[in-house]
Amino acid sequence: MGQKLGDMLKSGQDNPVGTGYSFVEDTELLVKTDEEAANDLTTLLIKVFNRNMTLQKSPLYIVAESYGGKFAVTLGLSALKAIEAGKLKLKLGGIALGDTWISPEDFVDFYNFLLDSGMDPVSLTASELSQQIAIKRYSRYLNSFRSTPGGEGDLDSLMNGEIKKKLKIIPRDVSWGGQADLVFTALEGDFMKPRINEVDELLAKGVNVTVYNGQLDVICSTKGTEAWVEKLKWDGIKTFLDMKRTPIYCGDEKITKGYTKSYKNLHFYWILGAGHFVSQLL
């Protein structure tokens, strides 16, 4: 269970601490909530952007995938708060959420459908499932995904081999993603908490929010993503939901590759022929 989310966490940048090449010497320093992770990264942004005028001239876009979506929206709000308080010299350009774990219960509903269809009727709703059951089902599908051909790759060997040698600053006893399981354990209490309200706050503040999903994703399904988007309380959501989708083509080929629709600062893309890691195809 821990390894599964750990794999998701260590596949991105070094956030929160304990993922990627980052590490702690005292495990009590590992963050326990998405907000704590956002506060840490906001502190880093302050250190990096406030002393670099060139960076300050370019808007920052926060792009996240999978569990990273929860970090993206909490970071966006944390950064905005720091900007408004004059502590962070930064222009937030927007946030992109790709196949993100924003509303676990909506994805668990989809797992129920997949697990129970053709056998027993769906007898449980997501709200009735305990956290343990939800995580078990989530892990089962992530494990199935990773067991498919090409699902695992040799990224660990690359990052802990040639890349680590090239960087020349990673301590010998630190391995890439070596504390990922510890990070998962520390964040376990936040794993099933939704971040829909945070997306609402970002939209209300005028931040551009782009949502995209691979139609073949089983981990964070498009059906689940559509479900949490429909729960938004943003004042433009009704108009957005009533709009028709526009097909997307590649080049001169009139073969539909996806669909999109936008209203004000909310944008949604349905990507055909892609799964959980759709961002790697873009």
N, C-alpha and C positions, 0 to 999 in steps of 0.2 A: 504493500500500500504506500509506504513512504517513498520507495524507490520510484514509483510511477509519477507522483507529482514532482519528486526530485528531478526526474528526467526532464519534465516540462520546465522546471525552474532553471536548471543549469544550461538549458539550450539557448537562453537569452543573454542579456548583458549581466554585469555583476550587481544585481539587485534582486532581492534584498541581500544584505551581508550574509556570507556563507554560500552563495552561489557563484558559479564561474570560478575565477581564481581568487575571489575575496574569501576571507576567513576570519574567524574570531579565535582568540586564545581562551576566552571565558565564554562558555555556552550560554550563560545568563544574558549575554549581550545580543543574542539572536532576537530578532523582532518577533512579536507574538500576534501582531495585527497588520492588516494592509495599511492602516493609517501610520503606524510606526515606520513601516518601510518607506512610505511617501515622505515622512518627515526627514528621514535619513537622506533620501535622494535630493530633497529640496535643499538641505544643508550643503550637499555637494554642488548643486546648481549655483547656489549663492557664491561659493568659493571659486567656481570656474567662470561664470558669466560676469560677475561684478568687477573683475579685474581685466576683462577683455572687451574692449569697445567694438572690435570687429564682430565678435559673436553677438553682441547686443543689437547690432543692426539687422541681423537675420532672425526671422521668427523660428521658434522651436516647435517642431511637430513631434508629438509623442505617439509612437506606433507600437502596438502591442498585439500579441497573439496568445491564445489559450488562457492560462491563469493570469498571464501578464496584463490582461484587460482590467482586472480588478486593481492592479497596481497603477495602471495608466490613469484611470478616472480619479483615484485617490490622490495620485501625484498631481494631476491637473488642478484639482481644487486646492491642494496644499501650496502649489506654486502660485496660483492666482491670489491666494491669501497673502503670501509673502510679497507679491508684486504690489498689491493694493496697500500694503503696510510700508512700502518703500524699502523693503529689505532685499528684494531681488530685482536686478536690472535685466529684465527679460520680456520679450514679446511672445506670447503663446499663440502659435499659428493655428493649432488644431490638434485633435486627437483621432487616431484611427484604431478601430477595434476589430481585429480579424479573428473570427471563430473563437470568441472570448467567453470565459466562464463567468459572465456577469450575473446570471441568475441560475444557480445550480438546480433549484427545484423544477424549473422549466425543462432542463435537459434530462433530469431524472424521469420526468413524465414520458419523455421519448424513449428512455431505456426500458421503462415498463412496457411500452408498446412493442418494442423489439423483442424483449425477453418473453413476453406472454402471448403474443399473437400466434395463433395456430395451435396453442396448447390450452392454457387456461385463460379465461377472460381477465382483463385488467381489473384487479380487485383493490389496488392501492393507488391513491393519488400521492403526488410528491409531498404534499403537506403532512401526510400521515406517515411517511417514511422516517425512520430514525436516521441520524447522521451516519451511523455505522453502516446501515443498509445502503444508503446512497453512495457512500464512498466505495463500498465493496462492488456495487454495480458499475460505478464509474471506472474503477481500476480494472474490472473485468474487460470492459470494452477498450480501454487504453492498452491493456496487455494484448488483446486480440489484434489491435492495430499494429503494435510493435512486432508481433510475431509474423506479420505478412512479409513477403520478399521485399527487401529494400527498406524495411521499416526501421532497422536498427543502425546499419552503417557502422563505420569505424571512427566516429567522431572523437570518442574518448582517447583513442590511441594518437590521433592527430594532435589534439589539444595538449595532451600530456607528453607528447614526443617533440616533434619538430617545432610546433608553435611555442611551447614552453622554452625550448632552447633559444629560439630567435628573440624572445622578449628579454631574456637575461636578467629579469628582476624578480622572478617567482622563487620563493624559498624552496629549497630542495625537498623539504618534507611536506609541501603543499601540492595537492593534485587538483586539477580542474574538476569542479563539481564534487570534490571529496566530502563536503559537508552538506550536500543536498538533502540527505535523509534527515539530518538534524534540523534543517530549515523547515522541512515539512512537519516534523513533530512539533516544532515551536508554533507553527501557523495553524495547527490542526483545529483550533477553536474557531478560526475565521473561515475555514475551508468552504462551509456551506452557507455563509452569509452572502446575500445578494448585494449588488452595488447599483441597482436601478436608480435609487434616489440620487446617487452621485452623478449619474448621467443626466438626470433631470436638472440638477443644479448647474451643470456645465452648459446645457442648452439654454437655460434661463439667463445665464450670464453672457450669452452670445458667442460662446466658443463653438467653432466648427467641429462637429462630431460625425465621423464617417464610420459606418458599420459595413463590414463585408464578410461573407460566409461562403464556404465551399459547399455546394449542394450535396456532395457525397460524404460530408463530415458526419461521423457517428458519435464522436466525443462531445462536441458542442454543435449539435445539429442546427440546421437552418430553421427547422420547425420550432425549436426551443428559442432561437434568437428572435424569430418573429413574435413569439409569445411574450418575451420580456419587453420588446419594443412597444407592443400594444398596451403594456401596463404603464408607460410613461405618462406623466401628468403635465408635461410641457404644453404650453398653450397652442402650439402648432400641430400637435399630434393627430387630431381629428382630420385636419386637411391633408396631412401626410398620408394617413392610412386610406383615405378616400381616393388618392391619386392612382392612376394606372402606371404600371411599370413600362419602361422603355427598353427594347432589346439592344444588346451591345454586339457589334460585329468587329472582326479583326481585319484590317486592310480592306481590300476590295471583295473579299469573300462574304457572301450573304448567308453565312452559317452563324446562327445565334450562339454566342459564347457566354452570354450572361444577360442580366437585366439590371436596371437601376432606376431609382427615383429619388428626388430631392425636394425638400421644401425648407426655405430659409437656411438654417445652419445644420440641418440633419440630412445626411446622405446615406443611402443604403445600396449595396451592390450584391447581387446574387451571382456567384461564379460557378458556371456549369463545368462538369468534368474535373472538379477539384475537391479535395478532402480537407482534413484538419490543418494541414500545412499549406494552405492555399497561398500564403504570403511568399513562399519560395518560388511560386510560378509567376508572380507579378513582376 
